[in-house]
Each structure stands twice: as C-alpha cells, then as structure tokens.
Amino acid sequence: MASKQELEEENFHRYGIRKCPICGSTHLVKEHGELYCKDCGYVIEEGYQ
C-alpha cells in the first residue's frame, strides 16, 4: 500500500494536483471526463482530458 506522500506525488504526476482542495484526500479519480475526489465527491475539473 502506498503512503500518503507517494499518492500525492502520483496524483501530481497524473493530474497536476496533489490532493482534494476541499477535504485533503489523495483519492482522486478521472472518470467520464471529470476529475473528482472519491471521498467527498468534489468535482475538481470538468471536461478533464
């Protein structure tokens, strides 16, 4: 299992953001053209490529 710091670095490499700006979670998901936080549901970016 990856550490929180490793997840933040992976997120930054993939999405250009380390964690959710609302809840601080590192569980980010890209799905259906949106980048969102899997924990709180906040949509970080719509139309994400």
N, CA, C and O atoms as CSV, one atom per row, in Angstrom:
chain,resi,resn,atom,element,x,y,z
A,1,MET,N,N,0.850,-1.182,0.000
A,1,MET,CA,C,0.000,0.000,0.000
A,1,MET,C,C,0.893,1.242,0.000
A,1,MET,O,O,1.862,1.324,0.754
A,2,ALA,N,N,0.557,2.186,-0.841
A,2,ALA,CA,C,1.351,3.397,-0.978
A,2,ALA,C,C,1.102,4.351,0.194
A,2,ALA,O,O,0.011,4.395,0.763
A,3,SER,N,N,2.137,5.106,0.534
A,3,SER,CA,C,1.999,6.093,1.607
A,3,SER,C,C,1.241,7.313,1.073
A,3,SER,O,O,1.076,7.471,-0.137
A,4,LYS,N,N,0.789,8.163,1.978
A,4,LYS,CA,C,0.067,9.375,1.584
A,4,LYS,C,C,0.943,10.250,0.689
A,4,LYS,O,O,0.462,10.818,-0.291
A,5,GLN,N,N,2.221,10.355,1.025
A,5,GLN,CA,C,3.134,11.175,0.221
A,5,GLN,C,C,3.297,10.584,-1.184
A,5,GLN,O,O,3.342,11.325,-2.166
A,6,GLU,N,N,3.385,9.273,-1.281
A,6,GLU,CA,C,3.507,8.627,-2.593
A,6,GLU,C,C,2.247,8.856,-3.430
A,6,GLU,O,O,2.339,9.095,-4.634
A,7,LEU,N,N,1.074,8.784,-2.800
A,7,LEU,CA,C,-0.172,9.049,-3.515
A,7,LEU,C,C,-0.246,10.493,-4.000
A,7,LEU,O,O,-0.697,10.756,-5.115
A,8,GLU,N,N,0.199,11.429,-3.162
A,8,GLU,CA,C,0.206,12.838,-3.557
A,8,GLU,C,C,1.113,13.054,-4.759
A,8,GLU,O,O,0.755,13.786,-5.681
A,9,GLU,N,N,2.286,12.423,-4.760
A,9,GLU,CA,C,3.217,12.569,-5.880
A,9,GLU,C,C,2.656,11.938,-7.148
A,9,GLU,O,O,2.797,12.500,-8.234
A,10,GLU,N,N,2.024,10.784,-7.022
A,10,GLU,CA,C,1.411,10.130,-8.183
A,10,GLU,C,C,0.285,10.994,-8.752
A,10,GLU,O,O,0.176,11.147,-9.968
A,11,ASN,N,N,-0.550,11.558,-7.881
A,11,ASN,CA,C,-1.625,12.449,-8.316
A,11,ASN,C,C,-1.061,13.664,-9.038
A,11,ASN,O,O,-1.588,14.072,-10.073
A,12,PHE,N,N,0.006,14.245,-8.499
A,12,PHE,CA,C,0.598,15.428,-9.117
A,12,PHE,C,C,1.127,15.081,-10.504
A,12,PHE,O,O,0.957,15.850,-11.450
A,13,HIS,N,N,1.763,13.932,-10.620
A,13,HIS,CA,C,2.296,13.497,-11.911
A,13,HIS,C,C,1.161,13.264,-12.909
A,13,HIS,O,O,1.274,13.662,-14.069
A,14,ARG,N,N,0.078,12.631,-12.481
A,14,ARG,CA,C,-1.042,12.310,-13.369
A,14,ARG,C,C,-1.941,13.497,-13.672
A,14,ARG,O,O,-2.307,13.727,-14.825
A,15,TYR,N,N,-2.301,14.260,-12.626
A,15,TYR,CA,C,-3.356,15.259,-12.755
A,15,TYR,C,C,-2.907,16.707,-12.534
A,15,TYR,O,O,-3.676,17.632,-12.792
A,16,GLY,N,N,-1.697,16.912,-12.068
A,16,GLY,CA,C,-1.229,18.266,-11.788
A,16,GLY,C,C,-1.743,18.811,-10.465
A,16,GLY,O,O,-1.628,20.009,-10.203
A,17,ILE,N,N,-2.303,17.957,-9.635
A,17,ILE,CA,C,-2.806,18.359,-8.317
A,17,ILE,C,C,-2.485,17.237,-7.334
A,17,ILE,O,O,-2.572,16.061,-7.689
A,18,ARG,N,N,-2.123,17.579,-6.127
A,18,ARG,CA,C,-1.697,16.567,-5.152
A,18,ARG,C,C,-2.837,15.954,-4.356
A,18,ARG,O,O,-2.814,14.763,-4.046
A,19,LYS,N,N,-3.850,16.779,-4.020
A,19,LYS,CA,C,-4.948,16.291,-3.186
A,19,LYS,C,C,-6.174,17.173,-3.379
A,19,LYS,O,O,-6.089,18.252,-3.965
A,20,CYS,N,N,-7.301,16.706,-2.886
A,20,CYS,CA,C,-8.557,17.447,-2.998
A,20,CYS,C,C,-8.446,18.771,-2.232
A,20,CYS,O,O,-8.029,18.781,-1.073
A,21,PRO,N,N,-8.815,19.884,-2.871
A,21,PRO,CA,C,-8.745,21.177,-2.180
A,21,PRO,C,C,-9.809,21.339,-1.092
A,21,PRO,O,O,-9.703,22.237,-0.257
A,22,ILE,N,N,-10.823,20.489,-1.094
A,22,ILE,CA,C,-11.898,20.601,-0.109
A,22,ILE,C,C,-11.607,19.762,1.136
A,22,ILE,O,O,-11.606,20.284,2.250
A,23,CYS,N,N,-11.359,18.465,0.947
A,23,CYS,CA,C,-11.199,17.583,2.111
A,23,CYS,C,C,-9.767,17.101,2.336
A,23,CYS,O,O,-9.473,16.510,3.375
A,24,GLY,N,N,-8.870,17.347,1.373
A,24,GLY,CA,C,-7.474,16.950,1.540
A,24,GLY,C,C,-7.185,15.496,1.192
A,24,GLY,O,O,-6.068,15.022,1.400
A,25,SER,N,N,-8.173,14.784,0.665
A,25,SER,CA,C,-7.996,13.380,0.314
A,25,SER,C,C,-7.057,13.233,-0.885
A,25,SER,O,O,-6.989,14.106,-1.750
A,26,THR,N,N,-6.348,12.127,-0.916
A,26,THR,CA,C,-5.478,11.818,-2.059
A,26,THR,C,C,-6.143,10.829,-3.006
A,26,THR,O,O,-5.508,10.364,-3.953
A,27,HIS,N,N,-7.409,10.501,-2.769
A,27,HIS,CA,C,-8.136,9.550,-3.610
A,27,HIS,C,C,-8.843,10.285,-4.744
A,27,HIS,O,O,-10.044,10.547,-4.675
A,28,LEU,N,N,-8.082,10.615,-5.790
A,28,LEU,CA,C,-8.619,11.323,-6.942
A,28,LEU,C,C,-8.900,10.336,-8.063
A,28,LEU,O,O,-8.160,9.372,-8.260
A,29,VAL,N,N,-9.986,10.590,-8.798
A,29,VAL,CA,C,-10.414,9.687,-9.861
A,29,VAL,C,C,-10.743,10.502,-11.109
A,29,VAL,O,O,-11.389,11.547,-11.032
A,30,LYS,N,N,-10.286,10.005,-12.261
A,30,LYS,CA,C,-10.667,10.591,-13.542
A,30,LYS,C,C,-11.656,9.632,-14.185
A,30,LYS,O,O,-11.328,8.479,-14.466
A,31,GLU,N,N,-12.883,10.127,-14.418
A,31,GLU,CA,C,-13.918,9.269,-14.969
A,31,GLU,C,C,-14.949,10.122,-15.696
A,31,GLU,O,O,-15.343,11.178,-15.201
A,32,HIS,N,N,-15.380,9.674,-16.854
A,32,HIS,CA,C,-16.417,10.353,-17.636
A,32,HIS,C,C,-16.080,11.830,-17.874
A,32,HIS,O,O,-16.961,12.688,-17.819
A,33,GLY,N,N,-14.824,12.115,-18.133
A,33,GLY,CA,C,-14.415,13.476,-18.440
A,33,GLY,C,C,-14.339,14.410,-17.246
A,33,GLY,O,O,-14.261,15.627,-17.417
A,34,GLU,N,N,-14.359,13.857,-16.032
A,34,GLU,CA,C,-14.256,14.674,-14.827
A,34,GLU,C,C,-13.146,14.153,-13.927
A,34,GLU,O,O,-12.914,12.947,-13.835
A,35,LEU,N,N,-12.478,15.063,-13.278
A,35,LEU,CA,C,-11.524,14.715,-12.234
A,35,LEU,C,C,-12.201,15.065,-10.917
A,35,LEU,O,O,-12.556,16.220,-10.678
A,36,TYR,N,N,-12.379,14.054,-10.061
A,36,TYR,CA,C,-13.104,14.303,-8.817
A,36,TYR,C,C,-12.490,13.540,-7.650
A,36,TYR,O,O,-11.689,12.622,-7.829
A,37,CYS,N,N,-12.888,13.948,-6.456
A,37,CYS,CA,C,-12.436,13.313,-5.226
A,37,CYS,C,C,-13.363,12.149,-4.917
A,37,CYS,O,O,-14.579,12.318,-4.823
A,38,LYS,N,N,-12.784,10.972,-4.760
A,38,LYS,CA,C,-13.575,9.781,-4.474
A,38,LYS,C,C,-14.164,9.821,-3.061
A,38,LYS,O,O,-15.185,9.183,-2.805
A,39,ASP,N,N,-13.543,10.551,-2.150
A,39,ASP,CA,C,-14.020,10.592,-0.768
A,39,ASP,C,C,-15.192,11.559,-0.555
A,39,ASP,O,O,-16.206,11.179,0.030
A,40,CYS,N,N,-15.058,12.806,-1.027
A,40,CYS,CA,C,-16.122,13.787,-0.768
A,40,CYS,C,C,-16.987,14.083,-1.987
A,40,CYS,O,O,-18.041,14.707,-1.857
A,41,GLY,N,N,-16.553,13.640,-3.187
A,41,GLY,CA,C,-17.332,13.830,-4.390
A,41,GLY,C,C,-17.113,15.164,-5.089
A,41,GLY,O,O,-17.735,15.425,-6.119
A,42,TYR,N,N,-16.255,16.002,-4.558
A,42,TYR,CA,C,-15.999,17.312,-5.166
A,42,TYR,C,C,-15.414,17.142,-6.563
A,42,TYR,O,O,-14.434,16.422,-6.754
A,43,VAL,N,N,-16.031,17.816,-7.543
A,43,VAL,CA,C,-15.526,17.794,-8.922
A,43,VAL,C,C,-14.449,18.859,-9.024
A,43,VAL,O,O,-14.727,20.055,-8.936
A,44,ILE,N,N,-13.217,18.408,-9.210
A,44,ILE,CA,C,-12.083,19.311,-9.271
A,44,ILE,C,C,-12.020,19.968,-10.643
A,44,ILE,O,O,-11.733,21.161,-10.747
A,45,GLU,N,N,-12.285,19.201,-11.694
A,45,GLU,CA,C,-12.254,19.759,-13.036
A,45,GLU,C,C,-13.206,18.985,-13.946
A,45,GLU,O,O,-13.151,17.758,-14.030
A,46,GLU,N,N,-14.087,19.736,-14.629
A,46,GLU,CA,C,-14.979,19.131,-15.615
A,46,GLU,C,C,-14.309,19.212,-16.975
A,46,GLU,O,O,-13.497,20.104,-17.222
A,47,GLY,N,N,-14.643,18.295,-17.842
A,47,GLY,CA,C,-14.052,18.297,-19.175
A,47,GLY,C,C,-12.586,17.927,-19.147
A,47,GLY,O,O,-11.822,18.328,-20.026
A,48,TYR,N,N,-12.192,17.172,-18.154
A,48,TYR,CA,C,-10.789,16.780,-17.973
A,48,TYR,C,C,-10.391,15.789,-19.064
A,48,TYR,O,O,-11.103,14.817,-19.320
A,49,GLN,N,N,-9.266,16.039,-19.695
A,49,GLN,CA,C,-8.772,15.162,-20.773
A,49,GLN,C,C,-7.842,14.130,-20.213
A,49,GLN,O,O,-7.322,13.299,-20.958
